[in-house]
Amino acid sequence: MQPDDVSRVLAPALGPKLLAVEPFAGMAGRVRFERGAALELFPRVRDDLGFRHLSMVGGIDWVDHREVFYVVWSDAAHQYLLLSTDVPADNPRVETASGVWPSANWHERETWELVGIEFDNHPDLRHLLTPDGYEFRPLLRSFKLHEPEELEVKTRHV
């Protein structure tokens, strides 16, 4: 599958919400989309293009904005496809992919926890790697290492 094949399927459905389908080395391409198009895009990528397995969700802090990316796999095409969208640094949120790909659940939790990107309508957005009450986002560029005695971790007593 080539980027043109991906574009031919997605462009009619998404219109201007599909920002670009670009070549990406070793993959079927890179799909850049507006964050508001996530709920339209994800099922089409799974059902119409056959990318049935979500391998990874991650986030990148570019300081002025953040990027959310998804790596999906097609058994039929034996290829990966990269999906990505930008979210503003002051409102880093996008719709969850967990309704389309259940494997997104833990990946989105990790991305929220470490990069601070919120996934709207996520079924269980809670800490996975850090303790409850931990308010820092260790993979943000603004994260500063602290001395242990300077940290105050708020814990929840149940």
N, C-alpha and C positions, 0 to 999 in steps of 0.2 A: 504494500500500500504506500502511496506517495502523498505528499501534502496536497496536491491537486485533487486526489480522490477524496481526501478528508474534507476539503473545502467544498467540493461539489455536493456532498451530503449535508453539511452543516449550514452553509451560507443561505439557502432558501428558507430554512426554518428560523435562523437567528437574525438575519439581516445585518443591520449596523451594530448589533450587540456582539457580533463576531468581529473582533478587531483585526486579526491576522491569522493565517495558517502558514507557518514558515518552515523551511527545511531545518532539521535538527539532526546532527550526525548520529548515526546508529539507531534512529527512531523513525516512526512514520511521520513525524513532524512535531511542531510546537504550535498549539492552539492558544492564542491569546484572546480572552473574552472579557466583557464587562462583568463586574461582580454580580450585578442584578440578573444576569442571564444564567446563573448556575443551575437553577431548577429546570430550565429548558435544555441546557447543554448536556448535563450528566446523563439523563436517560437516552438521549440520541446517540451519545458516544457509546453507551453500553449496548443498546438495542439495534441501532441502525448501522453502526460501524463494527460491532462485535467485540469491543474492549470490555470484557466481562469481569476482569480482575483488577482491583485497585491495589497496586503494590506499595504506594507511598503517598503521604501528604506531608508537606513541609512548608516552612515560611522563611523568608529572608527579610531582614531589616535593612532597608536602603536609606535610613535616617529620615528622609522627607516622605517616604511611603514604605509600605511593606508589600511583599509579593507572596501570594499563596500559590503553591504548585502541587499538581497531582500527577502521578505516574501511573498509567493504566496499561494493561497487557491484553493482547488478543492471542488466544490459542490458535485460532484459525489462520491468522496472518503471521504468527510468530514474531510479533513486533510490539514495541512499547510506543506509547503516544504520551506526550507531555502536554498538560493543560495548565495554563497559568493566568492569574488575574492580579491586578494591583488593587490595594485597598489603602485609603488614606491613613497616615500615622495617627491622626487624632480620632479616627473612627474605624479601627481595623476589624471589620467583620464581613462575613460572607455566609451564605446558606450552607448548612451541612450537606455532605455527600453521603452520609450514612444511610439514608433511605434508599439510595440507589446501589451503593456498594457498602454492605455492612462492615467490611474491613476498615472503613474510614473511621470508625468509632475511636479506636485507640490512637490512631495517627493524628486525628484532630485534637484529641485531648492533649497529646504531647506538644503539638504546635501551639495550642492555646497556652499551655503551661510555660513553655520556654520562650515563645516569641510574642505572646499576648494577642493573638488573633482570635476573635470570638467567632464561633460557628453557631449561627442562629438555628434554633430548633434541634440542636444536638440532644440526643436522648439521655446523656449522662456526662455532662461537661464538669468534671471534677479532677482534682489532682491525681496524677498517675506516678510521677517520679519524685516530686517534692512533698514535704509534709503539708497537711491541711493548714491553712492560715498563712502559708508562705506567699508573700505578696510581690516578690521580685520576679523578673523575667530574664533569666540568665543569658539568653542568646540575643538580647537587644544590645545594640552598640552602646547605648547609654548606661548599661549595667556596669557598676563599679564593684570590684572585689572589696569586701569588708573584712575587718578583723572579726574573729568569732564573737568577741565580747560586745561588738557594736550591733550585732544582729538581734532583733527581737522577733521571734517567730510566734505568732498568735496561734494557739492551738484550740481545738474545739473539744470540749469534754462532753462525752455522751453518757 
